[in-house]
Amino acid sequence: MPDLTDERSDRPRSVTELEFAFRRLLAEAPSSYFDGTASQALPPPSETDPPELRFAWRRLALFAETFREILLNGKVKRDVKATGGLRAIERATRQQGSIVFIDNPDTERPTTGSVFPYLPEITLGPRESFAYVHDTPVGQTDGDESQSRYLSAYAGLVKSDAQILTVHLRPDPYAGARLFVYGEIGQEREVVLFYGGGWGESVLVMFSDAPQVYPVGPSQVVALTTELAGRTFFSEDPNDPVLIGPEAVREHRESFALVELIPDRAHTLYFLRPDGTLIDVNVNAPPLPTRPDAEPEVADPAFDDTGWTEIEDLAATNASSGWYRAVVATDEPMDAVLRFAAVTDETVVWLNGERIGNGAETFDVRLIAGRNVLCVLTGGTGETGLRGPVTLTPSGGCFEVDIVRWRFRSRTATEGVPAGAGTVVVPVVP
């Protein structure tokens, strides 16, 4: 069984190998492996990995989160009958459905076989894998058996011959479920959903360049290309539209999104509303700044922040996301360790106008004699702001000093948001 959490192991470096290794992990790992967040089983790729590997990771992580109850509670069955050189392992539950993990272990040749009684014929390329989900009610939470029994008669998935990204109940007032599947352009696959006490209803889906929405009774099947599946983003509020197409999303609301895009290029993004309406938005991403090293003016030590809100104690303040500035005075130059109580990947830190990093809780810094200006930007609007304490520990010292008397200002929608490598941040309105 591959150990994707071991940094010393040979980590997958292609999409096929990543999918193969992770699905084997989902098939064979003990249930305790999936305690907490299921996607922790798959450490994210590094920033130096190609985009297609990062998108594959998002697809797999979302699948693992969606079917966490099966991974936690499913009994591993190794006696699934497979022909043609295929391997098959099933994780099966009594009420929450099952997943059959199928793969072709051959490194050179494709193979065609069957998996009884689920798939009469399936062809997989060298080291290709497939997760076949069947007889799964939608919407049960936290192993609540009473809720599971109710929802099992409400909406669910009978089977899908396409790879599944995720599935969830549609928000009120809409009935049924919404299933997201993906495949290659030109492929046609069958999906069967059930609703209420009726029999399953089948639909054939075709994958094309743009997302396709297929009604199945009160439910919907959303067909995406494999590439778009890795660039599909869901808001915490189920009434917000699903956003399809960007490289990353910084902010996601009903009528506004802040996204990362490849610069100097035309893009088509898609907003999928709860009622099934699909809106396409054409966006021309600007080029990268001519001075990619340019820093925002608020990070300049000479910037005038006298009109900002004063904060004496970060730990006792519920400030939102935005800009924070503080002054640290020293009699002489010194090396020190700057430490934050809590940060996110989107937290960016400047000292005396120089960006010293982002997403870390500690930084080794050099303080100058006199006035030192610390500037911190936390993530998207409406997100959690800076949390204290923030401290400095002099090099070689056995004590730390709290940094107090901060000044704060919220940021505008597009101001100062750090984009990923090679992307630009763009506001989008559907």
C-alpha positions in Angstrom: 0.0 0.0 0.0 1.5 3.4 -1.0 2.3 5.8 1.8 1.6 9.3 0.3 2.2 10.9 3.7 5.8 9.8 3.9 8.0 12.7 2.6 10.9 10.3 2.1 8.9 8.1 -0.3 8.9 8.5 -4.1 5.8 10.7 -4.5 3.8 10.4 -7.7 4.9 12.8 -10.4 2.2 12.2 -13.0 -1.6 12.4 -12.9 -2.0 8.7 -13.7 0.4 7.6 -10.9 -1.1 10.0 -8.4 -4.6 8.7 -9.1 -3.4 5.1 -9.1 -1.6 5.5 -5.7 -4.3 7.4 -4.0 -7.1 5.1 -5.1 -5.1 2.1 -3.9 -4.7 4.0 -0.6 -8.5 4.6 -0.3 -9.2 0.9 -1.1 -6.8 -0.7 1.3 -6.0 1.7 4.2 -7.6 0.9 7.6 -10.6 3.0 8.5 -8.7 4.8 11.3 -6.5 6.3 8.5 -9.5 8.5 7.5 -10.2 10.0 11.0 -10.6 13.7 10.8 -10.3 15.1 7.3 -10.3 12.5 4.6 -8.2 14.6 2.2 -5.4 14.5 4.8 -4.6 11.1 3.3 -3.3 13.0 0.2 -0.8 15.7 1.0 -1.1 18.5 -1.5 1.4 18.9 -4.3 4.1 21.6 -4.0 4.0 24.9 -5.8 6.7 23.6 -8.2 4.5 20.7 -9.4 2.7 21.2 -12.7 -0.9 22.6 -12.7 -2.4 19.3 -13.9 -1.0 17.5 -10.8 -2.5 20.1 -8.5 -5.9 19.9 -10.2 -5.8 16.1 -10.0 -5.1 16.4 -6.2 -8.2 18.7 -5.9 -10.4 16.1 -7.7 -9.2 13.3 -5.5 -9.4 15.3 -2.2 -12.9 16.3 -3.0 -13.9 12.7 -3.8 -12.4 11.6 -0.5 -14.3 14.2 1.5 -17.6 13.4 -0.3 -17.5 9.7 0.5 -15.8 10.0 3.9 -18.5 7.9 5.6 -17.9 5.0 3.3 -14.1 5.2 3.8 -14.6 5.4 7.6 -17.2 2.7 8.0 -16.9 0.5 4.9 -15.8 -3.2 5.2 -12.9 -4.0 2.9 -13.8 -6.9 0.5 -11.0 -8.4 -1.5 -12.9 -11.2 -3.1 -14.5 -9.0 -5.8 -14.4 -11.0 -9.1 -12.5 -9.2 -11.8 -11.3 -10.5 -15.2 -8.8 -9.5 -17.8 -6.0 -8.7 -15.4 -7.9 -6.1 -13.5 -7.8 -5.8 -9.7 -10.8 -4.8 -7.7 -11.4 -4.1 -4.0 -14.7 -2.9 -2.5 -15.4 -0.8 0.6 -19.0 -1.6 1.4 -21.4 -0.4 4.0 -25.0 -1.5 4.8 -26.7 1.9 4.5 -24.2 4.4 3.1 -23.3 2.7 -0.2 -20.1 1.2 -1.5 -17.1 2.0 -3.7 -15.4 -0.5 -5.9 -11.8 0.5 -6.6 -10.6 -1.0 -9.9 -7.1 -0.7 -11.5 -4.8 -2.1 -14.2 -1.5 -2.8 -12.5 0.3 -3.4 -15.8 2.8 -0.6 -16.5 2.9 -1.0 -20.3 -0.4 -2.5 -21.7 -4.1 -1.5 -21.5 -6.5 -4.2 -20.6 -10.2 -4.9 -21.0 -12.1 -6.9 -18.4 -15.2 -7.1 -16.3 -16.0 -6.6 -12.6 -18.9 -8.8 -11.5 -21.7 -7.8 -11.0 -21.0 -4.1 -11.4 -19.2 -3.5 -14.8 -19.7 -6.0 -17.6 -16.9 -4.4 -19.5 -14.3 -1.8 -18.7 -11.0 -0.8 -20.4 -8.2 0.8 -18.4 -4.8 2.0 -19.7 -1.5 1.2 -18.1 -1.7 2.0 -14.3 -5.1 3.6 -14.8 -7.7 3.3 -12.1 -11.4 3.9 -11.6 -13.6 4.3 -8.5 -17.1 2.9 -9.1 -19.6 4.3 -6.5 -23.0 2.6 -6.2 -26.2 2.5 -4.1 -25.3 5.6 -2.1 -27.8 7.9 -0.4 -26.9 11.6 -0.5 -26.7 13.9 2.4 -26.2 11.8 5.5 -23.9 13.5 8.1 -21.7 12.4 11.0 -23.0 8.8 10.9 -26.5 9.8 12.1 -28.4 6.6 11.4 -31.8 8.2 11.6 -30.9 10.9 9.2 -29.3 8.3 6.9 -32.5 6.2 6.8 -34.5 9.3 6.0 -32.2 10.5 3.2 -31.8 7.0 1.7 -35.5 7.3 0.7 -35.0 10.8 -0.5 -32.2 11.1 -3.1 -29.1 9.2 -4.0 -26.9 7.5 -6.6 -27.5 4.1 -8.0 -24.4 4.0 -10.1 -22.1 6.0 -12.4 -20.0 4.7 -15.2 -18.2 8.1 -15.2 -15.6 9.2 -12.6 -17.3 11.1 -9.8 -16.1 14.4 -8.4 -18.7 15.0 -5.7 -22.5 14.8 -5.0 -24.7 16.7 -2.6 -28.4 17.6 -2.0 -29.6 20.6 -3.7 -30.3 23.5 -1.4 -33.9 24.5 -0.4 -36.3 24.9 -2.0 -35.0 22.5 -4.7 -35.6 18.8 -4.4 -33.2 16.0 -5.4 -29.4 15.8 -5.6 -26.7 17.2 -7.8 -24.0 14.9 -9.0 -20.7 16.1 -10.6 -19.0 13.6 -13.0 -16.0 14.0 -15.3 -14.4 12.4 -18.3 -12.6 13.1 -21.6 -14.2 15.1 -24.4 -16.3 12.9 -26.7 -16.9 10.2 -24.1 -20.5 9.1 -23.3 -21.3 7.5 -19.9 -24.4 6.3 -18.1 -25.5 7.7 -14.7 -28.4 6.4 -12.7 -30.0 8.4 -9.8 -32.9 7.7 -7.5 -35.4 10.0 -5.8 -38.0 9.2 -3.2 -39.2 5.6 -3.2 -39.1 5.2 -7.0 -36.8 3.2 -9.2 -33.5 4.7 -10.5 -33.7 7.0 -13.5 -30.9 6.7 -16.1 -29.3 9.4 -18.2 -26.5 9.3 -20.8 -24.1 12.2 -20.4 -21.7 13.5 -23.0 -18.5 15.3 -22.1 -17.6 18.4 -24.1 -15.5 21.6 -23.8 -18.2 23.4 -21.7 -20.0 22.0 -18.6 -23.3 20.3 -19.4 -26.3 20.0 -17.0 -28.6 17.0 -17.4 -31.9 16.9 -15.5 -32.8 13.5 -13.9 -36.2 13.8 -12.3 -35.7 16.6 -9.7 -32.0 15.9 -9.6 -29.2 17.1 -11.9 -26.0 15.5 -13.3 -23.2 18.0 -14.2 -20.8 16.7 -16.8 -17.3 18.2 -16.7 -14.1 17.6 -18.6 -11.3 16.1 -16.4 -9.5 19.5 -16.6 -12.5 21.5 -15.5 -13.3 19.1 -12.7 -10.0 20.1 -11.0 -11.0 23.7 -11.4 -14.5 23.5 -9.8 -15.0 25.4 -6.6 -17.8 25.3 -4.1 -18.8 28.0 -1.6 -19.5 27.2 2.1 -23.0 28.6 1.4 -24.9 26.1 -0.7 -27.0 28.9 -2.2 -24.0 30.5 -3.8 -23.3 29.4 -7.4 -20.7 26.7 -8.2 -17.7 28.4 -9.9 -16.0 26.5 -12.7 -12.8 27.3 -14.6 -10.4 29.5 -12.6 -6.9 28.4 -11.4 -7.9 29.3 -7.8 -10.6 31.2 -5.9 -9.8 33.8 -3.3 -13.4 34.9 -2.5 -16.7 33.3 -3.5 -20.1 34.8 -3.0 -23.5 34.8 -4.7 -22.9 37.8 -6.9 -19.1 38.2 -6.8 -15.9 36.1 -7.0 -12.2 36.9 -6.7 -10.3 34.4 -8.8 -6.8 33.6 -10.0 -6.2 33.3 -13.7 -3.4 32.7 -16.1 -2.3 36.3 -17.1 -2.7 38.0 -20.5 -5.2 35.5 -21.8 -9.0 35.3 -22.5 -10.9 32.9 -20.2 -14.4 31.5 -20.0 -15.7 30.9 -16.5 -19.0 29.3 -15.6 -21.3 30.0 -12.7 -23.8 27.2 -11.9 -26.7 28.4 -9.9 -28.8 26.2 -7.5 -31.7 26.2 -10.0 -29.4 24.7 -12.7 -28.9 27.8 -14.7 -25.4 27.8 -16.2 -23.9 31.3 -16.9 -20.7 31.7 -18.9 -18.6 34.8 -18.3 -15.8 35.8 -20.6 -12.8 37.4 -18.8 -9.7 39.0 -20.2 -7.0 38.5 -17.6 -4.4 41.4 -17.5 -0.7 40.7 -18.0 1.6 40.3 -15.1 2.7 43.6 -13.6 5.8 45.0 -15.4 7.4 45.1 -11.9 6.5 41.8 -10.3 8.6 42.7 -7.4 6.7 45.9 -6.6 5.2 46.0 -3.1 1.9 47.7 -2.1 2.3 51.3 -0.8 0.8 50.4 2.6 3.9 48.2 3.3 6.1 51.3 2.9 7.4 52.4 6.4 6.7 56.0 5.4 3.0 55.3 4.6 0.6 57.4 6.7 -1.7 55.1 8.7 -2.9 57.7 11.2 -6.5 57.4 10.0 -6.7 53.6 10.6 -8.5 51.9 13.5 -6.3 51.4 16.5 -6.1 47.9 18.1 -4.5 47.5 21.5 -4.9 43.8 22.0 -5.2 41.4 19.0 -6.2 38.5 21.2 -9.3 40.4 22.4 -10.3 41.8 19.1 -12.5 40.3 16.4 -11.1 42.3 13.5 -11.8 41.0 10.0 -9.4 40.3 7.2 -7.3 43.3 5.9 -4.1 45.3 6.6 -2.4 45.5 10.0 0.6 47.7 10.8 2.7 48.0 14.0 5.9 49.8 15.0 8.7 48.1 16.9 11.4 50.4 18.3 14.9 49.1 19.2 18.0 50.9 20.6 20.3 48.9 18.4 20.2 46.4 15.5 19.4 42.8 16.4 18.4 39.5 15.1 15.1 38.1 16.3 12.4 35.5 15.7 8.9 36.9 14.7 6.1 34.6 15.8 2.4 34.6 14.9 -0.2 32.7 17.0 -2.2 31.7 13.9 -1.8 32.3 10.1 -3.3 31.1 6.9 -1.6 30.4 3.5 -2.9 33.9 2.4 -1.2 35.8 5.3 1.6 38.0 3.9 4.2 39.8 6.0 6.5 42.8 5.3 9.1 44.3 7.6 10.4 47.8 6.8 8.9 47.6 3.3 10.4 44.2 2.4 8.3 41.1 2.0 9.7 38.5 4.3 7.2 35.7 3.4 3.7 34.3 3.7 1.8 31.4 5.3 4.4 30.7 8.0 4.1 31.1 11.8 7.7 32.1 12.4 10.2 34.3 10.6 13.9 35.0 11.3 14.2 38.8 11.0 16.8 41.5 11.3 15.7 44.7 13.2 17.3 48.0 12.5 18.1 50.5 15.2 15.2 52.8 15.8 11.8 52.5 14.1 10.8 49.1 12.5 7.5 48.9 10.7 5.7 45.5 10.5 2.9 45.2 7.9 0.6 42.1 7.7 -2.1 41.3 5.1 -4.6 38.6 5.9 -6.7 36.8 3.2 -10.0 37.6 1.4 -12.6 40.0 2.5 -14.9 38.7 5.2 -12.4 36.1 6.4 -10.7 35.8 9.8 -8.3 38.6 10.6 -5.0 38.6 12.4 -5.1 36.8 15.7 -2.7 37.5 18.6 -0.4 37.4 20.2 2.3 38.4 17.8 5.7 38.3 19.5 9.4 38.9 19.0 12.1 36.8 20.6 15.7 38.4 20.5 18.3 36.0 19.2 19.8 34.2 22.1 17.2 35.6 24.4 15.0 33.6 26.8 12.1 36.0 26.7 9.6 37.2 24.1 8.0 40.6 23.7 4.3 41.1 22.6 3.8 43.5 19.7 0.9 45.8 20.7 -0.7 49.0 19.4 -1.6 47.8 16.0 -3.5 49.8 13.3 -6.0 48.2 11.0 -7.8 48.9 7.7 -9.9 46.5 5.7 -8.9 46.0 2.1 -10.8 46.5 -1.1 -11.9 43.5 -3.2 -8.8 43.5 -5.5 -6.2 45.3 -3.3 -3.0 43.5 -2.4 -4.3 40.0 -2.7 -1.2 37.7 -3.3 -1.7 35.5 -6.3 -0.1 32.2 -6.9 3.0 31.8 -9.1 2.2 32.9 -12.6 -1.3 34.0 -12.0 -3.2 37.3 -11.6 -6.1 38.1 -9.3 -9.3 39.2 -11.2 -12.8 40.2 -9.8 -15.7 38.5 -11.7 -19.4 39.3 -11.6 -21.8 36.7 -13.1 
